[in-house]
Amino acid sequence: MRAQAVQRLQSGLFGIAAIVLVVGLANIINDRARQADAAGRPAASASPSPSQDANSDPLAEVGVVPSSVPDAVTSPKPAGPAVQH
């Protein structure tokens, strides 16, 4: 009876140690992948270029959705009486 309890305790501890080892290895692999990804990026792509507008919406640019920023080109004409000569 005691030998079975010790064997169960050993197998349980071995299982917990294996899980901790797998999680630790996954964490190391994930950290290395992040470092490699950060090292592979050029510094210019980390900060937006000045030519890109901060309020630009790609869907609005192609006309799929209305733009939230009104265009200066499409300013409304003043409403007034039409003068005919």
N, CA, C and O of each residue as an XYZ file, in Angstrom:
340
protein
N       0.811     -1.182      0.000
C       0.000      0.000      0.000
C       0.865      1.261      0.000
O       0.606      2.203     -0.749
N       1.894      1.267      0.846
C       2.768      2.431      0.944
C       3.571      2.603     -0.336
O       3.814      3.734     -0.757
N       3.981      1.531     -0.952
C       4.766      1.602     -2.191
C       3.933      2.200     -3.316
O       4.456      2.948     -4.141
N       2.640      1.878     -3.360
C       1.770      2.448     -4.398
C       1.587      3.951     -4.192
O       1.549      4.709     -5.161
N       1.475      4.382     -2.940
C       1.313      5.810     -2.648
C       2.571      6.575     -3.041
O       2.491      7.674     -3.590
N       3.734      5.989     -2.756
C       4.987      6.645     -3.122
C       5.117      6.706     -4.643
O       5.567      7.713     -5.191
N       4.727      5.640     -5.314
C       4.808      5.623     -6.775
C       3.868      6.672     -7.381
O       4.247      7.356     -8.331
N       2.668      6.807     -6.854
C       1.721      7.818     -7.341
C       2.246      9.226     -7.082
O       2.112     10.113     -7.925
N       2.842      9.423     -5.911
C       3.415     10.725     -5.590
C       4.570     11.057     -6.536
O       4.683     12.191     -7.001
N       5.413     10.089     -6.817
C       6.526     10.323     -7.736
C       6.036     10.633     -9.141
O       6.550     11.545     -9.789
N       5.055      9.889     -9.616
C       4.559     10.146    -10.973
C       3.854     11.498    -11.051
O       3.939     12.173    -12.077
N       3.168     11.902    -10.001
C       2.530     13.215     -9.975
C       3.547     14.340    -10.000
O       3.401     15.312    -10.740
N       4.587     14.192     -9.173
C       5.646     15.205     -9.163
C       6.392     15.248    -10.490
O       6.778     16.323    -10.950
N       6.597     14.102    -11.100
C       7.250     14.061    -12.401
C       6.379     14.756    -13.454
O       6.898     15.464    -14.317
N       5.072     14.559    -13.387
C       4.165     15.214    -14.326
C       4.174     16.726    -14.165
O       4.202     17.463    -15.151
N       4.151     17.189    -12.907
C       4.199     18.635    -12.656
C       5.522     19.215    -13.145
O       5.541     20.295    -13.736
N       6.622     18.517    -12.907
C       7.933     18.999    -13.367
C       7.984     19.048    -14.896
O       8.563     19.974    -15.463
N       7.389     18.072    -15.559
C       7.372     18.065    -17.020
C       6.561     19.238    -17.562
O       6.958     19.861    -18.547
N       5.436     19.544    -16.933
C       4.614     20.665    -17.370
C       5.361     21.981    -17.171
O       5.342     22.842    -18.051
N       6.016     22.144    -16.026
C       6.801     23.358    -15.771
C       7.920     23.485    -16.798
O       8.195     24.584    -17.280
N       8.562     22.381    -17.137
C       9.633     22.403    -18.126
C       9.107     22.804    -19.507
O       9.739     23.604    -20.197
N       7.977     22.266    -19.911
C       7.403     22.596    -21.223
C       6.986     24.063    -21.271
O       7.220     24.737    -22.274
N       6.376     24.564    -20.208
C       5.959     25.967    -20.169
C       7.182     26.885    -20.185
O       7.172     27.919    -20.854
N       8.205     26.522    -19.472
C       9.438     27.324    -19.471
C      10.096     27.358    -20.840
O      10.540     28.414    -21.289
N      10.164     26.214    -21.505
C      10.741     26.181    -22.851
C       9.906     26.996    -23.840
O      10.460     27.681    -24.700
N       8.594     26.929    -23.725
C       7.728     27.719    -24.601
C       7.938     29.212    -24.363
O       7.928     30.000    -25.308
N       8.128     29.597    -23.112
C       8.384     30.995    -22.791
C       9.709     31.459    -23.378
O       9.792     32.567    -23.909
N      10.734     30.643    -23.292
C      12.040     30.994    -23.860
C      11.945     31.126    -25.369
O      12.487     32.071    -25.942
N      11.269     30.197    -26.019
C      11.118     30.249    -27.474
C      10.346     31.495    -27.882
O      10.702     32.147    -28.863
N       9.301     31.832    -27.147
C       8.501     33.011    -27.446
C       9.328     34.292    -27.280
O       9.243     35.192    -28.115
N      10.117     34.379    -26.221
C      10.963     35.549    -26.011
C      12.006     35.697    -27.115
O      12.255     36.804    -27.591
N      12.607     34.598    -27.518
C      13.606     34.658    -28.594
C      12.967     35.067    -29.919
O      13.571     35.802    -30.702
N      11.757     34.596    -30.168
C      11.064     34.976    -31.403
C      10.743     36.464    -31.397
O      10.869     37.122    -32.430
N      10.331     37.006    -30.256
C      10.068     38.449    -30.160
C      11.336     39.250    -30.377
O      11.312     40.269    -31.067
N      12.451     38.805    -29.796
C      13.714     39.514    -29.967
C      14.167     39.474    -31.417
O      14.658     40.475    -31.941
N      14.010     38.337    -32.065
C      14.414     38.218    -33.459
C      13.522     39.070    -34.347
O      13.995     39.661    -35.317
N      12.241     39.138    -34.026
C      11.312     39.962    -34.803
C      11.625     41.443    -34.622
O      11.581     42.208    -35.586
N      11.941     41.852    -33.394
C      12.268     43.253    -33.135
C      13.606     43.624    -33.768
O      13.770     44.754    -34.227
N      14.549     42.713    -33.802
C      15.855     42.998    -34.397
C      15.769     43.022    -35.913
O      16.566     43.701    -36.561
N      14.822     42.298    -36.491
C      14.691     42.251    -37.939
C      13.973     43.442    -38.531
O      14.068     43.686    -39.734
N      13.257     44.188    -37.711
C      12.523     45.347    -38.222
C      13.467     46.531    -38.378
O      14.325     46.760    -37.525
N      13.315     47.281    -39.460
C      14.102     48.506    -39.574
C      13.555     49.572    -38.629
O      12.374     49.551    -38.281
N      14.408     50.496    -38.217
C      14.016     51.518    -37.255
C      12.978     52.463    -37.832
O      12.179     53.024    -37.082
N      12.965     52.654    -39.142
C      12.018     53.580    -39.760
C      10.590     53.073    -39.668
O       9.662     53.878    -39.593
N      10.390     51.777    -39.670
C       9.033     51.253    -39.609
C       8.465     51.304    -38.193
O       7.252     51.191    -38.013
N       9.316     51.472    -37.196
C       8.829     51.536    -35.826
C       8.074     52.834    -35.584
O       7.108     52.852    -34.821
N       8.502     53.931    -36.226
C       7.793     55.195    -36.084
C       7.131     55.525    -37.409
O       7.722     55.302    -38.465
N       5.927     56.049    -37.372
C       5.236     56.353    -38.625
C       5.937     57.469    -39.384
O       6.470     58.406    -38.790
N       5.927     57.354    -40.684
C       6.582     58.362    -41.502
C       5.736     59.625    -41.536
O       4.517     59.545    -41.392
N       6.350     60.786    -41.723
C       5.579     62.023    -41.714
C       4.621     62.139    -42.892
O       3.682     62.934    -42.841
N       4.839     61.362    -43.952
C       3.940     61.445    -45.098
C       2.599     60.776    -44.821
O       1.614     61.056    -45.506
N       2.552     59.903    -43.831
C       1.304     59.238    -43.498
C       0.523     60.091    -42.515
O       1.068     60.543    -41.508
N      -0.756     60.312    -42.805
C      -1.612     61.089    -41.934
C      -2.037     60.222    -40.759
O      -2.361     59.048    -40.938
N      -2.037     60.792    -39.558
C      -2.421     60.031    -38.374
C      -3.902     59.680    -38.394
O      -4.313     58.689    -37.790
N      -4.711     60.487    -39.088
C      -6.147     60.243    -39.132
C      -6.570     59.512    -40.393
O      -7.765     59.431    -40.677
N      -5.629     58.979    -41.155
C      -5.995     58.329    -42.412
C      -6.696     57.007    -42.130
O      -6.313     56.244    -41.243
N      -7.719     56.773    -42.906
C      -8.491     55.547    -42.799
C      -8.447     54.882    -44.164
O      -8.962     55.452    -45.125
N      -7.853     53.701    -44.290
C      -7.718     53.076    -45.606
C      -9.059     52.828    -46.287
O      -9.165     52.950    -47.507
N     -10.080     52.481    -45.514
C     -11.386     52.234    -46.130
C     -12.004     53.523    -46.653
O     -12.674     53.519    -47.686
N     -11.781     54.627    -45.944
C     -12.304     55.911    -46.417
C     -11.537     56.389    -47.644
O     -12.110     57.045    -48.514
N     -10.260     56.070    -47.724
C      -9.456     56.487    -48.870
C      -9.926     55.831    -50.160
O      -9.890     56.458    -51.219
N     -10.363     54.586    -50.089
C     -10.827     53.907    -51.299
C     -12.314     54.099    -51.526
O     -12.847     53.641    -52.537
N     -12.998     54.771    -50.603
C     -14.398     55.089    -50.795
C     -15.373     54.045    -50.304
O     -16.543     54.081    -50.686
N     -14.938     53.120    -49.474
C     -15.834     52.084    -48.965
C     -16.732     52.652    -47.869
O     -17.926     52.355    -47.826
N     -16.162     53.462    -46.987
C     -16.920     54.095    -45.922
C     -16.722     55.600    -46.013
O     -15.703     56.044    -46.542
N     -17.656     56.397    -45.519
C     -17.462     57.840    -45.565
C     -16.335     58.271    -44.636
O     -16.107     57.671    -43.586
N     -15.650     59.304    -45.040
C     -14.526     59.803    -44.265
C     -15.027     60.571    -43.060
O     -16.043     61.262    -43.137
N     -14.318     60.454    -41.947
C     -14.690     61.193    -40.749
C     -14.141     62.613    -40.787
O     -14.606     63.478    -40.044
N     -13.147     62.861    -41.657
C     -12.559     64.183    -41.806
C     -13.062     64.775    -43.118
O     -12.838     64.180    -44.172
N     -13.737     65.928    -43.090
C     -14.237     66.496    -44.343
C     -13.092     66.983    -45.220
O     -12.097     67.515    -44.728
N     -13.248     66.793    -46.505
C     -12.240     67.241    -47.452
C     -12.402     68.726    -47.707
O     -13.519     69.243    -47.691
N     -11.293     69.418    -47.943
C     -11.347     70.837    -48.257
C     -11.861     71.049    -49.673
O     -12.390     72.117    -49.982
N     -11.716     70.054    -50.537
C     -12.134     70.174    -51.929
C     -13.650     70.180    -52.032
O     -14.205     70.851    -52.902
N     -14.318     69.459    -51.175
C     -15.772     69.338    -51.256
C     -16.464     70.282    -50.284
O     -17.441     69.896    -49.643
N     -15.970     71.519    -50.162
C     -16.607     72.474    -49.265
C     -17.929     72.929    -49.857
O     -18.026     73.134    -51.067
N     -18.941     73.087    -49.028
C     -20.253     73.486    -49.561
C     -20.225     74.924    -50.055
O     -19.526     75.777    -49.509
N     -21.002     75.170    -51.101
C     -21.105     76.519    -51.647
C     -22.096     77.307    -50.806
O     -23.067     76.741    -50.304
N     -21.864     78.605    -50.644
C     -22.796     79.390    -49.834
C     -24.166     79.452    -50.502
O     -24.278     79.640    -51.713
N     -25.191     79.290    -49.692
C     -26.536     79.333    -50.214
C     -26.983     80.783    -50.283
O     -26.956     81.502    -49.284
N     -27.381     81.191    -51.436
C     -27.822     82.573    -51.612
C     -28.770     82.635    -52.795
O     -28.955     81.640    -53.497
N     -29.356     83.765    -53.017
C     -30.259     83.874    -54.152
C     -29.504     83.793    -55.466
O     -28.438     84.383    -55.637
N     -30.075     83.062    -56.360
C     -29.467     82.927    -57.676
C     -29.733     84.197    -58.463
O     -30.876     84.641    -58.578
N     -28.686     84.769    -58.997
C     -28.806     86.008    -59.751
C     -28.792     85.658    -61.231
O     -27.842     85.050    -61.724
N     -29.845     86.042    -61.936
C     -29.913     85.792    -63.369
C     -29.882     87.115    -64.105
O     -30.564     88.054    -63.694
N     -29.129     87.222    -65.159
C     -29.032     88.470    -65.933
C     -29.681     88.308    -67.246
O     -29.705     89.246    -68.043
